[in-house]
């Protein structure tokens, strides 16, 4: 994604983050931190048991330093195993490594001063005064010096590993930020995200164009390059690179010759090649929403109202964090779902307003997945980087909802996840329950409905659950766009974000 932010995206961070090297640093810090613990425990034990009491501050500081080493390698393992795309987690671990670096330097200084005899000013008993309670000939002063040297070496290794981690963080940060600014970031969701009511985009690599792609008027024309050689024109498509040889035409209304005046004029005279730009002027054909299918082979457009705006959804996958937005588009023939991901989601959210009419061109048609779809239409539309949206005056009068009721006694014969309209009477109302998920408050209302002796359970969510303030028992209600779902061996109906609910007078 092209951006001026100084905070890199998760996708770019994941691309450059060397997980293997980071895991190795964690293992090294784990091993040597416990080595420091064992060595320092031995130093303290010898110093106290054999009356080699040295600096109490050195004793205490050794264990304090080990606590920071422990926290450091644990945090590195966490970011290696669970949050390899999280810039925030990596920044937190980098701060931990800075602290580990500081405290390893402190421990190194204590060990160095002890080895060089510079710590004796703070010592109660000198090393030479070490005595054994068992009258052995063992020189515990020399053992104490060897342990201090080993602890110093382990502390140096921890310090170097922390420096390496900090250097890796700085390198990855710079590369990721430059990548984002250069537009090399890939923002695509995985196919495992749910519930999104949308088909994920393919994992194509592309450079995201600036937001001016969505201006109401196109700011440029797609051009093809034509080479004329010996009476033949070779047309080269700038988008796909396809070349076509056709006889030369002299109709000046079709193209304008562009003569390049540069240092290569001599070569152009020798090869007798001229370049011609042909603007693409094919006008898209207006089609109805009900006619949309994957067999369309021509440029097309639709004129439609935005009749429903779904809540934006945030997801996290192997590529990082992204967002998905959905809308219902309606014309005189029917309705279809429009889906946009990441940058397109952000741009289209600012562009599209409910109950406003727009002209849509350059959309992708995909089959709608039954478990996610919220409309009866078997297909859905997906925004691309070339999608253009233009606000227009109302091309037609948007009629009130038209219902295509399905009897309750036919529900068991319909496919699961079918979207239907029903008119029912409420027999039981089990009340409203609320909760939170992903920092969003939800409301749920379970009811039991009847129609001509056929019974079925039904779950209303959010707006539909809160529409009737009092009990719903004996209310006659019309529902448009409810889904046939299944749980624990029983079919039931569930409301969607675009479900329309109307309470009828008794």
C-alpha positions as CSV (number, residue, x, y, z in Angstrom):
1,X,0.0,0.0,0.0
2,X,1.4,3.4,-0.9
3,X,1.6,5.4,2.3
4,X,3.5,8.2,3.9
5,X,3.2,6.6,7.4
6,X,6.4,6.0,9.4
7,X,4.8,2.8,10.9
8,X,5.2,-0.2,8.6
9,X,2.4,-2.5,7.6
10,X,2.2,-6.0,8.9
11,X,2.6,-7.4,5.4
12,X,5.8,-5.7,4.7
13,X,7.1,-6.5,8.2
14,X,6.4,-10.2,7.7
15,X,8.2,-10.2,4.3
16,X,11.5,-9.1,5.8
17,X,11.3,-10.4,9.4
18,X,13.9,-13.3,9.7
19,X,12.1,-15.6,12.0
20,X,14.9,-18.3,11.9
21,X,17.6,-15.8,13.1
22,X,15.3,-14.4,15.8
23,X,14.6,-17.9,17.0
24,X,18.3,-18.6,17.2
25,X,18.8,-15.4,19.3
26,X,16.1,-16.6,21.6
27,X,17.7,-20.0,22.1
28,X,21.1,-18.4,22.7
29,X,19.7,-16.0,25.3
30,X,17.8,-18.8,27.0
31,X,20.9,-21.0,27.4
32,X,23.2,-18.2,28.5
33,X,20.7,-16.6,30.9
34,X,20.5,-19.9,32.8
35,X,24.2,-20.2,32.6
36,X,24.4,-16.7,34.3
37,X,21.9,-17.9,36.9
38,X,23.9,-21.0,37.7
39,X,27.3,-19.2,37.8
40,X,26.0,-16.3,39.9
41,X,24.3,-18.8,42.3
42,X,27.7,-20.5,42.7
43,X,29.4,-17.2,43.3
44,X,27.0,-16.3,46.0
45,X,27.1,-19.7,47.5
46,X,30.9,-19.8,47.7
47,X,31.0,-16.2,49.0
48,X,28.6,-16.9,51.8
49,X,29.4,-20.4,52.8
50,X,33.2,-20.1,52.7
51,X,33.3,-16.6,54.1
52,X,34.3,-15.0,50.8
53,X,31.7,-12.3,51.3
54,X,32.2,-9.7,48.7
55,X,29.9,-6.9,47.4
56,X,26.3,-7.4,48.5
57,X,25.2,-5.1,45.6
58,X,27.0,-7.4,43.2
59,X,25.1,-10.4,44.6
60,X,21.7,-8.6,44.3
61,X,22.4,-7.1,40.9
62,X,23.3,-10.5,39.4
63,X,19.8,-11.8,40.1
64,X,18.2,-8.6,38.9
65,X,20.1,-8.8,35.6
66,X,19.0,-12.4,35.2
67,X,15.3,-11.5,35.7
68,X,15.7,-9.1,32.7
69,X,17.5,-11.8,30.6
70,X,14.6,-14.2,31.4
71,X,11.9,-11.7,30.3
72,X,13.9,-10.9,27.2
73,X,14.2,-14.4,25.8
74,X,10.6,-15.3,26.7
75,X,9.3,-12.3,24.7
76,X,11.5,-13.2,21.7
77,X,10.0,-16.7,21.7
78,X,6.6,-15.2,21.8
79,X,7.1,-12.9,18.8
80,X,8.8,-15.8,16.9
81,X,6.0,-18.3,17.4
82,X,2.8,-16.2,17.5
83,X,3.2,-12.7,16.2
84,X,5.7,-12.7,13.4
85,X,3.7,-10.1,11.5
86,X,3.1,-7.8,14.5
87,X,5.2,-4.6,14.4
88,X,4.0,-3.6,17.8
89,X,5.1,-6.9,19.4
90,X,8.5,-6.7,17.7
91,X,8.9,-3.1,19.0
92,X,8.1,-4.3,22.5
93,X,10.7,-7.1,22.3
94,X,13.2,-4.6,20.9
95,X,12.7,-2.5,24.1
96,X,13.2,-5.6,26.1
97,X,16.5,-6.2,24.4
98,X,17.6,-2.7,25.0
99,X,17.0,-3.3,28.8
100,X,18.8,-6.7,28.6
101,X,21.7,-4.9,26.9
102,X,21.9,-2.3,29.6
103,X,21.8,-4.9,32.4
104,X,24.2,-7.2,30.8
105,X,26.6,-4.2,30.5
106,X,26.0,-3.6,34.3
107,X,26.8,-7.2,35.1
108,X,29.9,-7.2,32.9
109,X,31.2,-4.1,34.8
110,X,30.7,-5.8,38.1
111,X,32.5,-9.0,37.0
112,X,35.3,-7.0,35.4
113,X,35.9,-4.9,38.5
114,X,35.9,-8.1,40.7
115,X,38.4,-9.8,38.4
116,X,40.7,-6.8,38.4
117,X,40.5,-6.4,42.1
118,X,38.6,-3.1,41.8
119,X,35.6,-4.3,43.7
120,X,37.6,-4.9,47.0
121,X,36.8,-1.3,48.2
122,X,33.2,-2.5,48.6
123,X,34.1,-5.9,50.0
124,X,33.8,-7.0,53.6
125,X,36.3,-9.8,53.3
126,X,39.1,-10.1,50.7
127,X,39.3,-13.0,48.4
128,X,42.5,-14.2,50.0
129,X,40.6,-14.5,53.3
130,X,38.4,-17.3,52.0
131,X,38.4,-20.2,54.5
132,X,36.9,-23.6,54.3
133,X,34.7,-24.9,57.1
134,X,36.1,-28.4,56.4
135,X,39.8,-27.4,56.5
136,X,40.5,-28.5,52.9
137,X,43.3,-27.3,50.7
138,X,40.9,-26.0,48.1
139,X,41.5,-22.4,47.0
140,X,37.9,-21.1,46.8
141,X,39.2,-17.6,45.9
142,X,40.5,-18.9,42.5
143,X,37.3,-20.8,41.9
144,X,35.4,-17.6,42.6
145,X,37.6,-15.8,40.0
146,X,37.0,-18.5,37.4
147,X,33.2,-18.4,38.0
148,X,33.3,-14.6,37.6
149,X,35.2,-14.8,34.3
150,X,32.7,-17.4,33.0
151,X,29.8,-15.1,34.0
152,X,31.4,-12.2,32.3
153,X,31.7,-14.3,29.1
154,X,28.0,-15.3,29.2
155,X,27.0,-11.7,29.9
156,X,29.0,-10.6,26.8
157,X,27.2,-13.1,24.6
158,X,23.8,-11.9,25.9
159,X,24.9,-8.3,25.2
160,X,26.0,-9.2,21.6
161,X,22.7,-11.1,20.9
162,X,20.7,-8.1,22.1
163,X,22.7,-5.8,19.8
164,X,22.1,-8.2,16.9
165,X,18.3,-8.2,17.6
166,X,18.2,-4.4,17.7
167,X,20.2,-4.2,14.4
168,X,17.7,-6.6,12.8
169,X,14.8,-4.6,14.0
170,X,16.2,-1.4,12.6
171,X,17.0,-3.0,9.3
172,X,13.5,-4.6,8.9
173,X,11.8,-1.4,10.0
174,X,13.6,0.6,7.3
175,X,13.0,-1.9,4.6
176,X,9.3,-2.3,5.5
177,X,8.7,1.4,5.6
178,X,10.4,1.9,2.2
179,X,8.4,-1.0,0.8
180,X,5.1,0.6,1.9
181,X,6.1,4.0,0.4
182,X,7.1,2.3,-2.8
183,X,3.8,0.5,-3.2
184,X,5.1,-3.0,-3.0
185,X,2.9,-4.1,-0.2
186,X,0.4,-6.9,-0.7
187,X,-2.9,-6.6,1.2
188,X,-5.0,-9.7,0.6
189,X,-7.1,-11.7,3.1
190,X,-6.9,-15.4,3.3
191,X,-9.7,-17.7,2.3
192,X,-10.0,-18.9,5.9
193,X,-11.5,-15.7,7.3
194,X,-15.1,-15.8,8.4
195,X,-17.7,-14.6,8.7
196,X,-17.1,-12.0,6.0
197,X,-20.0,-12.7,3.6
198,X,-17.4,-12.2,0.8
199,X,-15.1,-14.1,-1.5
200,X,-11.5,-13.3,-0.7
201,X,-9.4,-11.8,-3.5
202,X,-6.7,-13.8,-5.2
203,X,-3.2,-13.4,-4.0
204,X,-2.0,-11.4,-7.0
205,X,1.0,-9.0,-6.7
206,X,0.3,-5.5,-7.9
207,X,1.2,-1.9,-7.3
208,X,-1.8,-0.1,-5.8
209,X,-2.7,3.0,-7.9
210,X,-3.5,6.3,-6.2
211,X,-7.1,7.0,-5.1
212,X,-7.7,9.1,-8.2
213,X,-8.7,5.8,-9.9
214,X,-12.1,6.4,-8.2
215,X,-12.6,10.0,-9.5
216,X,-15.9,10.5,-11.2
217,X,-14.2,11.2,-14.5
218,X,-11.3,9.2,-15.9
219,X,-8.1,11.2,-15.8
220,X,-6.4,9.2,-18.6
221,X,-7.1,6.9,-21.5
222,X,-5.6,3.5,-21.8
223,X,-3.4,3.5,-24.8
224,X,-1.9,0.9,-27.1
225,X,1.4,1.2,-29.0
226,X,1.3,0.5,-32.8
227,X,4.5,-0.1,-34.8
228,X,4.2,0.3,-38.6
229,X,6.6,-1.9,-40.7
230,X,6.3,-2.6,-44.4
231,X,2.6,-1.8,-44.5
232,X,1.7,-3.9,-41.4
233,X,0.7,-2.5,-38.0
234,X,1.8,-4.4,-34.9
235,X,-0.5,-3.5,-32.0
236,X,1.0,-4.0,-28.6
237,X,-1.5,-4.0,-25.6
238,X,0.1,-2.0,-22.7
239,X,-1.9,-4.0,-20.2
240,X,-1.3,-7.6,-21.2
241,X,1.5,-7.3,-23.8
242,X,-0.4,-9.1,-26.5
243,X,0.7,-8.3,-30.1
244,X,-1.5,-8.3,-33.2
245,X,-0.4,-7.8,-36.8
246,X,-3.0,-6.0,-39.0
247,X,-2.9,-4.2,-42.4
248,X,-2.0,-0.5,-42.1
249,X,-5.0,1.9,-42.2
250,X,-4.7,5.5,-43.2
251,X,-7.9,6.6,-41.4
252,X,-6.6,9.6,-39.4
253,X,-9.7,9.5,-37.2
254,X,-8.5,6.3,-35.6
255,X,-5.0,7.4,-34.5
256,X,-2.6,10.3,-34.3
257,X,1.1,9.8,-35.2
258,X,3.5,10.6,-32.5
259,X,7.0,11.4,-33.8
260,X,9.7,11.1,-31.2
261,X,12.5,13.7,-31.6
262,X,15.4,12.4,-29.6
263,X,19.0,11.2,-30.0
264,X,17.7,8.1,-31.8
265,X,16.3,9.8,-34.9
266,X,18.9,8.2,-37.1
267,X,17.9,4.7,-36.0
268,X,14.2,5.5,-36.6
269,X,15.0,6.6,-40.2
270,X,16.8,3.3,-40.8
271,X,14.1,1.1,-39.4
272,X,11.2,3.2,-40.8
273,X,9.2,2.6,-37.6
274,X,6.7,5.2,-36.1
275,X,4.7,5.1,-32.9
276,X,1.0,5.7,-32.9
277,X,-1.2,6.0,-29.8
278,X,-4.8,4.7,-30.1
279,X,-7.1,5.6,-27.2
280,X,-9.5,3.0,-26.0
281,X,-13.0,4.4,-26.6
282,X,-15.2,1.3,-26.2
283,X,-18.3,2.3,-24.2
284,X,-19.4,-0.3,-21.6
285,X,-22.9,-1.8,-22.1
286,X,-25.5,-1.2,-19.5
287,X,-26.9,-4.4,-18.0
288,X,-29.3,-5.3,-15.3
289,X,-28.2,-6.8,-12.0
290,X,-30.2,-10.0,-12.6
291,X,-28.3,-10.5,-15.9
292,X,-24.9,-10.6,-14.1
293,X,-23.1,-13.9,-14.5
294,X,-19.6,-15.2,-15.2
295,X,-20.2,-15.8,-18.9
296,X,-20.2,-12.1,-19.8
297,X,-17.4,-11.4,-22.3
298,X,-17.9,-7.7,-23.0
299,X,-17.4,-4.5,-21.1
300,X,-20.4,-3.7,-19.0
301,X,-21.7,-1.3,-16.3
302,X,-24.6,-1.1,-13.9
303,X,-26.7,1.7,-12.5
304,X,-27.8,0.9,-9.0
305,X,-28.7,2.3,-5.6
306,X,-26.8,1.4,-2.4
307,X,-29.5,-0.2,-0.3
308,X,-27.5,-1.7,2.6
309,X,-24.1,-1.0,4.1
310,X,-22.7,-3.8,6.2
311,X,-20.4,-3.3,9.2
312,X,-16.7,-3.2,8.2
313,X,-14.8,-6.4,9.3
314,X,-11.2,-6.5,10.4
315,X,-9.2,-9.7,9.9
316,X,-5.7,-11.0,10.7
317,X,-3.9,-13.8,8.7
318,X,-0.5,-14.7,7.5
319,X,-0.3,-11.6,5.4
320,X,-1.1,-9.3,8.4
321,X,-4.2,-7.3,9.2
322,X,-6.8,-6.2,6.7
323,X,-10.4,-5.0,6.3
324,X,-13.4,-6.1,4.2
325,X,-16.5,-4.0,3.4
326,X,-19.8,-5.2,1.8
327,X,-22.7,-3.3,0.3
328,X,-26.0,-4.3,-1.3
329,X,-26.6,-2.8,-4.8
330,X,-30.2,-2.7,-6.1
331,X,-31.7,-1.8,-9.5
332,X,-35.1,-2.5,-11.0
333,X,-34.3,-6.1,-11.6
334,X,-32.8,-7.2,-8.3
335,X,-30.0,-6.9,-5.8
336,X,-26.4,-8.1,-5.6
337,X,-23.6,-7.9,-3.0
338,X,-20.5,-5.7,-3.6
339,X,-17.3,-6.6,-1.8
340,X,-14.1,-4.5,-1.3
341,X,-10.8,-5.4,0.4
342,X,-8.2,-3.3,2.2
343,X,-7.4,-0.1,0.2
344,X,-10.5,-0.5,-2.0
345,X,-12.5,-1.0,1.2
346,X,-11.2,2.3,2.6
347,X,-11.8,4.2,-0.6
348,X,-15.3,2.8,-1.3
349,X,-16.4,3.4,2.3
350,X,-15.8,7.1,1.9
351,X,-17.4,7.1,-1.6
352,X,-20.7,5.1,-1.2
353,X,-23.7,6.4,0.7
354,X,-26.9,4.6,1.5
355,X,-29.9,5.2,-0.9
356,X,-27.6,7.1,-3.4
357,X,-27.4,6.0,-7.0
358,X,-24.1,5.3,-8.7
359,X,-22.7,4.1,-12.0
360,X,-20.3,1.1,-11.5
361,X,-17.7,0.0,-14.1
362,X,-14.7,-2.4,-14.1
363,X,-16.1,-4.8,-11.4
364,X,-15.1,-8.4,-11.1
365,X,-17.9,-11.1,-11.1
366,X,-17.5,-14.1,-8.8
367,X,-19.7,-16.9,-7.6
368,X,-21.1,-16.2,-4.1
369,X,-20.3,-18.8,-1.5
370,X,-23.5,-20.0,0.1
371,X,-22.3,-19.9,3.7
372,X,-21.4,-16.2,3.3
373,X,-23.9,-14.8,0.9
374,X,-26.7,-12.5,2.2
375,X,-28.8,-12.2,-1.0
376,X,-30.5,-14.8,-3.3
377,X,-28.3,-13.7,-6.3
378,X,-25.8,-16.5,-7.1
379,X,-23.0,-14.1,-7.9
380,X,-21.3,-11.2,-6.2
381,X,-19.2,-8.2,-7.4
382,X,-15.7,-7.4,-6.2
383,X,-13.9,-4.1,-6.5
384,X,-10.5,-4.0,-8.2
385,X,-7.9,-1.3,-8.6
386,X,-9.5,-0.3,-11.9
387,X,-13.0,0.0,-10.5
388,X,-14.6,3.3,-11.2
389,X,-17.7,4.7,-9.4
390,X,-19.6,7.8,-10.4
391,X,-22.4,9.3,-8.4
392,X,-25.5,10.0,-10.6
393,X,-29.0,11.3,-10.4
394,X,-31.6,8.7,-9.7
395,X,-32.0,6.8,-13.0
396,X,-35.3,5.2,-11.8
397,X,-37.6,5.2,-8.8
398,X,-36.6,2.6,-6.3
399,X,-39.7,0.7,-5.5
400,X,-40.7,-0.5,-2.1
401,X,-39.7,-4.0,-1.0
402,X,-41.3,-6.7,-3.0
403,X,-41.6,-10.0,-1.2
404,X,-41.4,-13.5,-2.6
405,X,-42.7,-15.5,0.4
406,X,-41.7,-19.1,1.0
407,X,-44.1,-21.2,3.0
408,X,-42.6,-22.7,6.2
409,X,-43.6,-26.2,5.3
410,X,-41.2,-26.0,2.3
411,X,-38.1,-25.0,4.2
412,X,-36.9,-28.6,4.8
413,X,-36.9,-29.1,1.1
414,X,-34.7,-26.1,0.3
415,X,-30.9,-26.1,0.3
416,X,-29.2,-24.9,3.5
417,X,-28.1,-21.2,3.4
418,X,-30.9,-20.3,1.0
419,X,-32.1,-16.7,1.3
420,X,-35.9,-16.4,1.6
421,X,-38.8,-14.1,2.5
422,X,-41.3,-15.3,5.1
423,X,-44.5,-14.1,6.9
424,X,-45.0,-15.6,10.3
425,X,-46.7,-15.3,13.7
426,X,-44.6,-15.4,16.8
427,X,-45.5,-18.1,19.3
428,X,-42.7,-17.7,21.9
429,X,-40.3,-14.9,22.7
430,X,-37.3,-16.0,24.8
431,X,-36.0,-12.4,25.3
432,X,-32.9,-10.5,24.4
433,X,-29.4,-11.4,25.4
434,X,-26.3,-9.2,24.8
435,X,-22.6,-9.7,24.8
436,X,-19.3,-8.4,23.2
437,X,-17.1,-9.9,20.6
438,X,-14.0,-8.1,19.2
439,X,-14.9,-5.0,21.1
440,X,-18.3,-4.9,19.4
441,X,-21.6,-5.3,21.4
442,X,-24.1,-7.7,19.9
443,X,-27.8,-8.4,20.7
444,X,-29.6,-11.7,20.1
445,X,-33.3,-12.6,20.3
446,X,-34.5,-16.2,19.9
447,X,-38.2,-16.6,19.0
448,X,-40.4,-19.5,17.8
449,X,-42.7,-18.8,14.9
450,X,-45.6,-20.4,13.2
451,X,-47.4,-20.4,9.8
452,X,-50.4,-22.5,9.1
453,X,-49.4,-25.2,11.7
454,X,-45.7,-25.3,10.6
455,X,-43.3,-24.3,13.3
456,X,-39.6,-23.3,13.2
457,X,-37.1,-21.5,15.5
458,X,-35.7,-18.2,14.5
459,X,-32.8,-16.0,15.7
460,X,-32.8,-12.2,15.3
461,X,-29.6,-10.3,15.6
462,X,-28.8,-6.7,16.6
463,X,-31.2,-4.2,14.9
464,X,-33.9,-6.8,14.3
465,X,-33.5,-8.1,17.8
466,X,-34.1,-4.6,19.3
467,X,-36.8,-3.5,16.9
468,X,-39.7,-4.6,19.1
469,X,-39.3,-3.2,22.6
470,X,-41.9,-5.4,24.3
471,X,-42.7,-9.0,23.9
472,X,-43.2,-10.3,20.3
473,X,-45.7,-13.0,21.2
474,X,-48.7,-13.1,18.8
475,X,-47.1,-10.4,16.5
476,X,-47.4,-11.1,12.7
477,X,-44.2,-10.1,11.0
478,X,-42.9,-10.0,7.4
479,X,-39.2,-10.8,6.9
480,X,-37.2,-10.2,3.8
481,X,-33.8,-11.8,3.3
482,X,-33.5,-14.4,6.1
483,X,-31.2,-17.4,5.9
484,X,-32.0,-21.1,6.4
485,X,-29.4,-22.3,8.8
486,X,-28.7,-25.5,10.8
487,X,-27.7,-26.4,14.3
488,X,-27.6,-29.6,16.3
489,X,-29.6,-31.5,13.6
490,X,-32.4,-28.9,13.4
491,X,-33.1,-26.2,10.7
492,X,-33.9,-22.7,11.8
493,X,-34.0,-19.2,10.4
494,X,-31.5,-16.4,11.1
495,X,-31.6,-12.7,10.4
496,X,-28.8,-11.0,8.4
497,X,-27.4,-7.5,8.4
498,X,-29.7,-6.7,5.4
499,X,-32.8,-8.4,6.7
500,X,-35.9,-6.2,6.5
501,X,-38.5,-6.7,9.2
502,X,-42.0,-5.3,9.2
503,X,-44.5,-5.8,12.1
504,X,-48.1,-6.2,10.7
505,X,-51.2,-5.0,12.5
506,X,-53.1,-7.7,14.3
